[in-house]
Every structure is written in structure tokens, then in C-alpha cells.
Amino acid sequence: MHRRQWGACIGAVALVAVAGSSFAQGYPNKVVELQVPFAPGGTTDIVARVISEPLGKALGQSVVVINKAGGGGIVGAAETARAAPDGYKLGVATVSSTAANPAINPKTPYDPINDFTPIVNIAATPNIIAVHPSFPAKNYAEFAAEIKKNPGKYSYASSGTGGIGHLLMELYKSLTNTYVTHIPYRGAGPALNDVVAGQVPIMFDNIPSALPFIQTGKLVPIVVSAPQRLAALPNVPTFKEVGLEPVNRMAYYGILGPKGLPKEVVDKVNAGVKKAVEDPAVRKRIEETGSLVVANSPQQFADQIKAEYEVYKQVVAKQKLTLD
């Protein structure tokens, strides 16, 4: 290569570096979209809307929540994966969209590990097994004994095939060598309605949607997946306490972008979320959903996604689960 060509090459590299640096320093200079892969009203949507305004203030630009529902979170997540890696189209990551559904659906149009840039886990939500009051068990020991001695007699409702409630219950079944029939619904709402009505006796659900029915006596809490017992349910043990630590998994609600997102953008959004949750009012609104504030590092969140995906892949293989 001639000296003049070499000099031009060096100059081009320097220009790219400067352009990248100035881009990051100027980010964001327009509205940022935060895509929720579910319909409005659920826990994912609630957490996104709670964080969007304070995150926008921290970034100096509006953060607008856009709902892209369908396919158990796959439609919205796929759109985030296809977005330009400039930080203006980010997505909310859930266990369903980045672990459970990809584990069971071979046609998922993205790789949950390699097609995204994890930024931060905003919050985590405990899950719970709850039963209709007519179920012949009022605590975990009675519940475990009842389904053990009656394989196939009972059924459980979930928000849909491939959702976190479905795969967590299948994980429970695989570890306890029990059998209850899966009844999938098109969302947690319809599933809960039928369990409350006594059409299906058991449900594995997120705490935010199940708790109001528990508090009014329409559902009986059996066991929760949480780091420790919940203040709202002090008499209900965790899966760890009953010797089933692998099931002691919470749902996460985080932010990610497409692969190749610049580190400077990742760091800005991560810092913005951490600043947002320092506000007691924001923390309170998140905690009122039954969630726990996390606000961890990009690497910690990446590790969480990978760990959940591996767990559910193993569940799918062991239980021979399919979408059919």
C-alpha cells in the first residue's frame, strides 16, 4: 500500500471513530421508542410505563411506550431484534419473549442470546401456584400429596403454551415426578377467570395478577417463587423452602436493544434506569405491582437471560414439550 493510500485509510478510521463518539455523546437527540411485546394492561406494560417518563427525564428526551403484541411476546421481540442499532428502538425483555417461548418454539425468528444487546433488568416479579378454594389442599404439603397420589386427575391453567407459567409448572412436574394436565389460555386474564370460577383448579401465575384474587379469598396461595417470603403472603413458603430451588425463578422485566448497540448507548440507558429507580415514588409504583426493583448491570442481565433460556430448554427437552 502506498504511503498516500495508507494515510487515507488511517484518516477514514479516525473519522469513523470520531463519528461514533459524537453519535454516542449526542444520544439521544430524538424520541426513543420502548417496545412492549404484549398488550396494554399487563405487568410488562405497567413496568414499562412506570419507567418511561423518569427514564426520559434522565436521558433528556421522551421515551414513548409502543405495544407490539402477538405470539407470546415473539412479534414485539422480533421487531426489536430487527431495529437499527442506534438506540432509538429498544424493547422490554421478559422471560416469555427471551427464554420460555424461544425454548419451545423452533420457529422463533431470533436468537435470544445473540440477536440482542441486554441493557438492564428493571424489575423482577415473583410467581405463585394458587388453587381454587374447592381444591382439597390449603397449603403446600397438602397440595404436593394430593397431586402425587392422583396423577392426571387435576389440570392447571396458564397464560399460554410456552409462557413462563406453563414452563415453570412443567419444571415443577419434572422435579416432583407428578402429572397435572396443562390447559393453555390466550393470556393470564382469561386463565385466571376460569380458575376463580372453578373451571380449572390450579394456576401458576405472576403475583401481580393473582394477588387481588388471593386477598379476596377467591384463590388459595400454595407456594411462591421469590428470594424470600413475601410481606403480603407471610405464611406462604418459597420453592426453595420446600426443597425445589430450581423452580424458585422470578419473571424479569428488562430493557434490551438489537445486537451491535454501541456501549456508550447501553451505558447511558443503564445509568438512566438506575437514576430513575432512585426516586422513591418510582420504586413505590414498581413495588405496588408486586415486583422487586433490580436495576443491574448489562452483563448481569445478559447472564440472567442466558440462564433462563438454558433452564427452559432443558424443561422442554425433558418434558418433550411442543407447541401442538
N, C-alpha and C positions, 0 to 999 in steps of 0.2 A: 504494500500500500504506500502511495506517495505521501510525503510529509503534508501536502496541502489537503489530501483526502483524509488523512489521519486527524488533522486539526479540525476539519469539518465534522467528522464523526464525534470527536470529543465535545465539540460545541453543541451538537444535536442532543447528546446525552445530558449535557448541563441544562439545556433548555427544558427538556422533559422533566428533569429533577426540580427545576425552579417552578415549572408549571404545576407539577404535582404538589409542591409545597404551598404555593399560593392558593391552589384549589382548596387544600385542607384548611388553610388559615381563614379562607373566606366562607367555609361551610358552617352553617347553611345560609345561602343568600336568597332562598325562596321557600315556599311551603314544603314541609316534609309530610309524606303520607305514611300512616301507620296502619297496615292492612291486618284486619282481624279475620281469620279463616272460618268464622262462624257467624250466625245471625245475631242481630242485636238482642240484648237482654240476658245472655248467659254470663257466667263468671269471667270468661275470657274477654268479652266485650266490656264488662264493668271495669275490670282492672285496666284495660287499655284506655278507657275514657277518664278514669281517675288520674292516670299518669300523664295523659297527653297535654293537658294545659300547663302543669308545672314544668314538664319537660320542655315545652315550647318556650317558656319564660327563661329557662336555663340556657337554651340554645340561641335565643334571640329571634326565633322565627316560629310561626304557628305550626303545630303538629296536629294534623287532621286525621281522625279515625275513619277508615273506609272498610265496610264489611264485605267480604268476598266468601260467602258461604258455599258449601257443597262438598260431597264426598268425604264427610267426616274430617274436614279440615284440609283435604288434599288440594282442592281447587285454589283456595287462597294461598296456600304454601307454595304451590307451583308457580303462581304469578310472582311471588316474592323471589323465587329462585331465578326466574327469567328476567328480572328487573336489571337495569343498568347498575353497575357497581359504583354509584356516585353518592349513595346515602339519602336519596330523596324518596325512595320507595322501600320502606322497612316493613317487617312483618312481625306479628305476635306468634311466638312459638309455643305450642302446647305438647303434652305427651302424646296426645292423639295424632297430631299432624307430623311430628318429628320422630316418633318411636313406635307407638302401637299400630297405627294404620300402615305405615311402610313395612312393618314386620309381617303383617298378614296379607298385604296386597302386593303381589309381584308386579302389578302394572302401575305402581306409583311412579309418576313421571319425574321424580327427582331422587337423588341420593341424600338422605337426611344428614349424613356425616360430611360429605364432600361438596355439596352444592350450596352450602350456606356459610355465612360468617357469623357465628354467635357473638352477641354483644353483651347481654346482661340478663340474668334471671331476676325479674322484678319481684315476684312473689310465688309462694308455694301454698297449695291448698290440701288439707287432709282429706282422705276418703273414708267412707264408712260402709259397713254392712248393716243394713236395717231391715226389720221384718214387720209385716202386718201384725197388729195386736192379737189376731186369732192364731198366729203361729204358736205351736206348743213349746216355746222356749223364750225365756225373758233375759237370758244372759249368755255369755259365750260358751261356758261349759255345757249348758243345756242344748244350745244350738249345735255345737260340734257333735254331741252324742246323737242328737235327733237325725241329722242328715247322714251320719255314719251308719246308723242301723236301718236307714230307709233309702238305699241307693235308687235314684231315679224317681222317687215319689214327689220331690219338690222341684220347682222351677225358679229361676231368677230373671229379673228384668234388667236390661242395660240400655244405655243411650244409643246403641247400635253396634253391629258387628265390627270389630277392630278398634272400638273405643277403649278408653282406659278401664271403665267398669267391667267390660267384657273380659279383657285380658288379665286384669287383676284377679277376677273370680276364677278364671281358668288356672292362674298361678296357684291360688289357694287350693283348688281341687287337686292339682298335681302334687302338691306337698302333703296333703292330708289323705290322699287316695279316696276321695269321696266323689259322688256324682250327683249333680243337680243340672236340670235342663236349662239351656240358655234361650231366653225369649228376647230377641232384639227389637228395639223400637226406633222410630225416627226422631231421636232426641230424648234428653233426660226428662223433659216435661211430661210427654205422654206416658213414658215408663213409670214415672212417679205417680201419676194419676191412677194408673191401674193397680199399683201396689197399695196405694192408700185406699182404693176401692175394694181391695181384697181379691182382685182378679189374678194377681201373681203374688206369692207370699214373701219374696226376698228381693232385695236390690243392693247392688254395690254402686255407690254414688259419691259425687263430690259433696263435701259438707255444706257449702252454701245453699244448695237446692234442697237437701234433705232436712237440714236443721229445723226450719219452721214447722215441718210436719212432726218432728220428734218433740219439739217444745209444746205442741198442742195435743200430744198423745195419740196422734194418728199413725205414727210409726214407733217401733221399739228399737233403740240402738243396741248393737251387739258388740262390735269391735271396730276400732279406728286405726287408720294408718297415719301416724304422726310421731314426731320426736318424743313427745311426752303426752300424758293425758290432757285433754282439752278442758279449759276452765268452764266451758259451757256444758261439758259432759264428764264431770269428775269421777263418776262411778263406772265409766266405760273404759276397759283396758285397751292398750295398743296391741298391734300384732306382735311386736317384739316381746311384750309381757307374756303373751300366750305361746311363745316359742316359735313364732312364724316371722322372724325378722325379714326374710326376703319379700314378704307382702307389705312390709311397713314402708310403702312408697307413696310419696305425695305427688299431686299434679303440679306442674310448673307453668308459669306464665311469663315468658321472657321476650326479649326483642332480638331479632337477627336480621341480617341482610343477605343479599346474594353473595356468592363466593367472589373473592377478589376485592372486597371492600377495603379501602385504604385504612391503615392502622390509625391515622390521625382522626378519621371519621368515627371509627369504633371507639376510640378513647374519649372523644367529645360526647358521644351519645351515652356511653357508660357513665361518665362523670356527671352528665345532665340528670340521669335517672337517680344516681346516688344523692345528688343535691336535692332533687325533688322529694325523695322519701325522708329527708331530714326534717321536712315540715311536719309537725305533729298532726296537723289536720289531714294531710295526705296519707300518713301512716294509719290514722284512725279510719279513714274511708276504706283503705285496703283491708285492714283488720276486721272491719264490720262485715265483709263478705265471708269471713271465716278463714281468710288467708293469712299467711305469715310473711312479712317483708323479708326478702333475701338480699337483693342488690349486690350480687357477687361480681367477680372478675370475668372477662371474656373467656379465659382459659378454664375457669371453674365451670362456667355454663357449658362450654364445649364438652367437658368431661362428663357432665350430667346427662347431656343428650346422648352421648355415646353409650354410657352405662345403661340408660333406659332402653335404648334400641337393642342392645345385646340381650338384656333380660327378656324382652318380649319376643325376640327372635327364637330364643330357647323355649319359651312357653308355646309358641306357635308350633315348633317342631315336635316338642314332647306330647302336646295335646292333639297333634295332627289337625290343626285348625285351618279352615279355608273360608273364603267369603261366601261360599254357597250355603 
